Amino acid sequence: MKDSVGKVLLDKRIRTVLPHIEGYLLDIGCGTNELLKNYSGKGIGVDVYQWGNVDIVVKDTSKLPFDKQTFDSITIIAALNHIPNRKEVLIEAKRVLKEDGNLIITMIPPKISRIWHGIRKPWDADQSERGMKEGEVYGMSENDLENLLSDTGFEVKIKKKFMLGINNLTIATKN
Protein backbone atom coordinates (compact mmCIF):
# COMPACT_ATOMS: atom_id res chain seq x y z
CA MET A 1 0.00 0.00 0.00
CA LYS A 2 1.46 3.34 -1.06
CA ASP A 3 2.04 5.85 1.75
CA SER A 4 1.77 9.26 0.08
CA VAL A 5 1.03 11.11 3.34
CA GLY A 6 4.00 9.49 5.07
CA LYS A 7 6.25 10.51 2.17
CA VAL A 8 5.10 14.15 2.38
CA LEU A 9 5.72 14.23 6.14
CA LEU A 10 9.14 12.60 5.78
CA ASP A 11 10.09 15.13 3.09
CA LYS A 12 9.08 17.98 5.42
CA ARG A 13 11.20 16.54 8.27
CA ILE A 14 14.15 16.17 5.92
CA ARG A 15 13.82 19.77 4.65
CA THR A 16 13.67 20.97 8.27
CA VAL A 17 16.77 19.03 9.33
CA LEU A 18 19.07 19.44 6.31
CA PRO A 19 20.09 23.08 7.00
CA HIS A 20 21.40 22.03 10.43
CA ILE A 21 23.62 19.19 9.22
CA GLU A 22 27.32 19.82 8.79
CA GLY A 23 30.14 17.52 7.72
CA TYR A 24 30.17 13.77 8.08
CA LEU A 25 26.68 12.56 9.03
CA LEU A 26 25.43 9.52 10.94
CA ASP A 27 21.67 8.95 10.69
CA ILE A 28 20.53 6.57 13.46
CA GLY A 29 17.23 4.83 12.70
CA CYS A 30 17.61 5.84 9.06
CA GLY A 31 14.68 3.79 7.73
CA THR A 32 14.85 3.90 3.94
CA ASN A 33 17.81 6.29 4.15
CA GLU A 34 15.95 9.21 2.55
CA LEU A 35 17.88 11.79 4.59
CA LEU A 36 21.22 10.57 3.20
CA LYS A 37 19.77 10.51 -0.33
CA ASN A 38 18.95 14.22 0.08
CA TYR A 39 22.14 15.25 1.89
CA SER A 40 24.86 16.66 -0.36
CA GLY A 41 27.66 15.59 1.98
CA LYS A 42 29.07 12.27 3.10
CA GLY A 43 27.25 10.09 5.59
CA ILE A 44 26.09 6.69 6.78
CA GLY A 45 22.61 5.49 7.69
CA VAL A 46 22.22 2.77 10.35
CA ASP A 47 19.14 0.91 11.51
CA VAL A 48 18.25 -2.31 13.29
CA TYR A 49 15.92 -3.30 10.46
CA GLN A 50 16.58 -3.50 6.74
CA TRP A 51 14.01 -1.10 5.33
CA GLY A 52 15.88 -1.02 2.03
CA ASN A 53 18.88 1.18 1.30
CA VAL A 54 20.16 1.02 4.91
CA ASP A 55 23.94 1.37 4.75
CA ILE A 56 24.61 -0.68 7.89
CA VAL A 57 22.14 -2.90 9.72
CA VAL A 58 23.17 -3.38 13.35
CA LYS A 59 21.70 -5.54 16.08
CA ASP A 60 21.78 -2.68 18.58
CA THR A 61 22.36 1.02 17.86
CA SER A 62 23.99 1.41 21.27
CA LYS A 63 26.93 -0.59 19.91
CA LEU A 64 28.02 1.15 16.73
CA PRO A 65 31.02 0.03 14.64
CA PHE A 66 32.66 3.47 14.56
CA ASP A 67 35.64 5.08 16.29
CA LYS A 68 35.27 7.81 18.88
CA GLN A 69 34.52 11.28 17.52
CA THR A 70 33.92 10.15 13.95
CA PHE A 71 30.87 12.25 13.03
CA ASP A 72 30.23 15.98 12.76
CA SER A 73 26.44 15.54 12.86
CA ILE A 74 24.19 12.77 14.14
CA THR A 75 20.49 12.69 13.34
CA ILE A 76 17.65 10.69 14.84
CA ILE A 77 14.63 11.66 12.78
CA ALA A 78 11.25 10.54 14.14
CA ALA A 79 12.94 7.43 15.52
CA LEU A 80 14.16 7.93 19.11
CA ASN A 81 10.80 6.78 20.49
CA HIS A 82 11.21 3.53 18.51
CA ILE A 83 14.51 2.79 20.27
CA PRO A 84 13.84 0.85 23.50
CA ASN A 85 17.32 1.53 24.94
CA ARG A 86 17.25 5.26 24.19
CA LYS A 87 19.63 6.24 26.97
CA GLU A 88 22.33 3.80 25.88
CA VAL A 89 21.96 4.86 22.25
CA LEU A 90 22.41 8.53 23.16
CA ILE A 91 25.50 7.66 25.21
CA GLU A 92 26.87 5.85 22.16
CA ALA A 93 25.94 8.82 19.94
CA LYS A 94 27.93 11.05 22.28
CA ARG A 95 30.92 8.70 21.94
CA VAL A 96 30.98 8.83 18.13
CA LEU A 97 30.10 12.56 17.85
CA LYS A 98 32.95 15.03 17.51
CA GLU A 99 33.42 17.50 20.38
CA ASP A 100 31.92 20.38 18.39
CA GLY A 101 29.29 18.21 16.65
CA ASN A 102 25.51 18.44 16.71
CA LEU A 103 22.91 15.86 17.63
CA ILE A 104 19.69 16.61 15.71
CA ILE A 105 16.41 14.98 16.76
CA THR A 106 12.82 15.34 15.56
CA MET A 107 9.93 14.07 17.66
CA ILE A 108 6.19 14.44 18.10
CA PRO A 109 4.43 14.44 21.49
CA PRO A 110 2.95 11.17 22.84
CA LYS A 111 -0.77 12.03 22.54
CA ILE A 112 -0.44 13.16 18.94
CA SER A 113 1.75 10.16 18.15
CA ARG A 114 -0.74 7.67 19.58
CA ILE A 115 -3.64 9.19 17.61
CA TRP A 116 -1.57 9.53 14.45
CA HIS A 117 -0.25 5.96 14.60
CA GLY A 118 -3.80 4.71 15.14
CA ILE A 119 -5.10 6.55 12.08
CA ARG A 120 -2.12 5.54 9.93
CA LYS A 121 -1.82 1.91 11.03
CA PRO A 122 -2.72 0.44 7.60
CA TRP A 123 0.05 2.51 5.91
CA ASP A 124 2.62 2.59 8.73
CA ALA A 125 5.39 0.06 8.08
CA ASP A 126 6.59 0.40 11.70
CA GLN A 127 3.33 -1.19 12.75
CA SER A 128 2.40 -3.37 9.76
CA GLU A 129 5.81 -4.65 8.64
CA ARG A 130 8.21 -4.48 11.58
CA GLY A 131 5.82 -4.09 14.48
CA MET A 132 6.25 -2.06 17.67
CA LYS A 133 8.70 -3.72 20.05
CA GLU A 134 8.75 -3.78 23.84
CA GLY A 135 10.12 -0.50 25.17
CA GLU A 136 9.07 1.57 22.16
CA VAL A 137 6.77 4.48 22.92
CA TYR A 138 4.44 6.71 20.97
CA GLY A 139 6.35 9.97 20.76
CA MET A 140 8.14 11.79 23.57
CA SER A 141 7.34 15.00 25.40
CA GLU A 142 9.76 17.92 25.05
CA ASN A 143 10.47 17.66 28.78
CA ASP A 144 11.22 13.92 28.62
CA LEU A 145 13.53 14.44 25.66
CA GLU A 146 15.39 17.31 27.34
CA ASN A 147 15.83 15.27 30.53
CA LEU A 148 17.10 12.28 28.55
CA LEU A 149 19.58 14.47 26.68
CA SER A 150 20.79 16.06 29.91
CA ASP A 151 21.14 12.63 31.57
CA THR A 152 23.34 11.45 28.68
CA GLY A 153 25.68 14.44 28.58
CA PHE A 154 24.02 16.68 26.00
CA GLU A 155 22.90 20.28 26.24
CA VAL A 156 19.97 21.54 24.18
CA LYS A 157 21.01 24.50 22.01
CA ILE A 158 17.99 24.88 19.71
CA LYS A 159 14.33 23.94 20.09
CA LYS A 160 11.98 24.70 17.24
CA LYS A 161 8.48 23.60 16.33
CA PHE A 162 7.56 22.77 12.74
CA MET A 163 4.75 21.09 10.78
CA LEU A 164 2.02 23.33 12.18
CA GLY A 165 3.71 23.28 15.59
CA ILE A 166 3.13 19.55 16.01
CA ASN A 167 6.70 18.33 15.42
CA ASN A 168 9.73 19.37 17.47
CA LEU A 169 13.26 19.89 16.21
CA THR A 170 15.87 19.65 18.95
CA ILE A 171 19.57 20.30 18.39
CA ALA A 172 22.00 19.43 21.18
CA THR A 173 25.74 19.47 21.72
CA LYS A 174 28.02 17.68 24.13
CA ASN A 175 28.26 19.49 27.46
KAGI-V557778 format. One record per pair of residues at least 4 apart in sequence whose C-alpha atoms are under 6 Angstrom apart, sorted by sequence separation. I is the first residue (numbers start at 0). J is the second residue. D is the distance in Angstrom with one decimal. If there is no record, write none. Layout:
i:I j:J d:D
i:I j:J d:D
//
This chain:
i:13 j:17 d:5.9
i:92 j:96 d:6.0
i:96 j:100 d:5.8
i:111 j:115 d:5.9
i:112 j:116 d:5.8
i:116 j:120 d:5.6
i:119 j:123 d:5.7
i:124 j:128 d:4.8
i:125 j:129 d:5.2
i:126 j:130 d:4.2
i:149 j:153 d:5.1
i:160 j:164 d:4.8
i:162 j:166 d:5.7
i:125 j:130 d:5.3
i:126 j:131 d:5.8
i:148 j:153 d:5.0
i:149 j:154 d:6.0
i:161 j:166 d:5.3
i:160 j:166 d:5.6
i:160 j:167 d:4.6
i:159 j:167 d:5.8
i:44 j:53 d:5.8
i:47 j:56 d:5.3
i:159 j:168 d:5.1
i:44 j:54 d:5.2
i:45 j:55 d:4.9
i:46 j:56 d:5.2
i:47 j:57 d:5.0
i:158 j:168 d:5.7
i:45 j:56 d:5.7
i:47 j:58 d:5.5
i:158 j:169 d:4.7
i:157 j:169 d:5.7
i:157 j:170 d:5.0
i:156 j:170 d:5.7
i:29 j:44 d:5.2
i:155 j:170 d:5.9
i:156 j:171 d:5.2
i:29 j:45 d:5.7
i:155 j:171 d:4.2
i:25 j:42 d:5.7
i:28 j:45 d:5.9
i:29 j:46 d:5.7
i:154 j:171 d:5.2
i:23 j:41 d:5.3
i:24 j:42 d:4.3
i:25 j:43 d:5.1
i:26 j:44 d:4.7
i:27 j:45 d:5.2
i:28 j:46 d:4.5
i:153 j:171 d:5.9
i:154 j:172 d:5.4
i:23 j:42 d:5.3
i:25 j:44 d:5.9
i:31 j:50 d:5.3
i:153 j:172 d:5.4
i:30 j:50 d:5.5
i:31 j:51 d:5.4
i:32 j:52 d:5.9
i:153 j:173 d:4.5
i:154 j:174 d:5.6
i:13 j:34 d:5.9
i:31 j:52 d:5.5
i:32 j:53 d:5.8
i:152 j:173 d:6.0
i:153 j:174 d:5.3
i:152 j:174 d:5.8
i:113 j:137 d:5.5
i:112 j:137 d:5.2
i:61 j:87 d:5.5
i:69 j:95 d:5.3
i:70 j:96 d:4.9
i:71 j:97 d:5.6
i:112 j:138 d:5.3
i:61 j:88 d:4.1
i:67 j:94 d:5.4
i:68 j:95 d:4.4
i:69 j:96 d:6.0
i:70 j:97 d:5.7
i:60 j:88 d:5.8
i:67 j:95 d:4.5
i:68 j:96 d:4.6
i:72 j:100 d:5.4
i:74 j:102 d:5.9
i:76 j:104 d:5.5
i:77 j:105 d:5.2
i:109 j:137 d:5.1
i:68 j:97 d:4.1
i:71 j:100 d:4.6
i:72 j:101 d:4.9
i:73 j:102 d:4.8
i:74 j:103 d:4.7
i:75 j:104 d:4.9
i:76 j:105 d:5.0
i:77 j:106 d:5.2
i:109 j:138 d:4.2
i:61 j:91 d:5.4
i:72 j:102 d:5.9
i:74 j:104 d:5.8
i:108 j:138 d:4.9
i:109 j:139 d:5.3
i:107 j:138 d:5.2
i:108 j:139 d:5.0
i:108 j:140 d:4.9
i:24 j:70 d:5.8
i:23 j:70 d:5.2
i:26 j:73 d:5.7
i:23 j:71 d:5.2
i:24 j:72 d:4.9
i:25 j:73 d:4.7
i:26 j:74 d:4.7
i:27 j:75 d:5.2
i:22 j:71 d:5.3
i:24 j:73 d:5.7
i:28 j:78 d:5.8
i:21 j:72 d:6.0
i:83 j:134 d:4.3
i:20 j:72 d:5.9
i:83 j:135 d:5.0
i:82 j:135 d:5.9
i:81 j:135 d:4.7
i:80 j:135 d:5.7
i:80 j:136 d:5.2
i:80 j:138 d:5.5
i:107 j:166 d:4.8
i:106 j:166 d:5.8
i:90 j:151 d:5.6
i:106 j:167 d:5.3
i:105 j:167 d:5.4
i:105 j:168 d:4.6
i:104 j:168 d:5.9
i:104 j:169 d:5.2
i:103 j:169 d:5.9
i:103 j:170 d:4.6
i:102 j:170 d:5.6
i:102 j:171 d:5.1
i:101 j:171 d:5.8
i:101 j:172 d:5.1
i:2 j:122 d:5.7
//
